[in-house]
Amino acid sequence: MEFKPVGIARSRLSTAGAPPFQSVFSHEVGEIEVFPAFREGLKNIEGFSHLIILSYFDQAERRALTEQPLLDAEMDHGIFACRHFNRPNPIGISYMTLAKVTGCRLSVRGMDLLDGTPILDIKPYIPAFDSIPDALSGWVSETHIGRIRETSLQAHQDLDKKLRQG
């Protein structure tokens, strides 16, 4: 099995541990730079408000099949029951707001990828297809979600402060 990246993420996030933990809580802006060979694939994308970005976590480690995720650091969970980036096949999924299309560059909000992360695919987010209203969240509680929201906001504020200080 072989994948060929269609583009690359451009963001101010440059070190592991810097990205927000879930794109829906990210305040970061950035760009998806689509390689020229795939430009035609962007035709009519500007009509969508949100995109699903599939990426390859090229800096991730492939570790055990259990992890202590940030949401529940007191308990191991199977890697397929959490959203940890250290996976057997480190493929990421991000939901980003499409702000503007300029040639092969997609300006987005909700960036949660390190600068230079390979992009495997881009899909339009279509609410009728991609939203599952009655879905269960397993072991993930509202408390866990609130903690990630707060942590992501704090990470954004810390990054802003760090970049202002030079």
Secondary structure as UniProt FT lines:
FT   STRAND          7..10
FT   TURN            16..17
FT   HELIX           23..25
FT   STRAND          29..34
FT   HELIX           36..42
FT   TURN            43..44
FT   HELIX           45..47
FT   STRAND          50..56
FT   TURN            58..59
FT   STRAND          66..67
FT   HELIX           70..72
FT   TURN            73..74
FT   STRAND          77..78
FT   HELIX           79..81
FT   STRAND          91..102
FT   TURN            103..104
FT   STRAND          105..109
FT   TURN            115..116
FT   STRAND          118..124
FT   HELIX           127..130
FT   TURN            133..134
FT   TURN            138..139
FT   HELIX           142..165
//
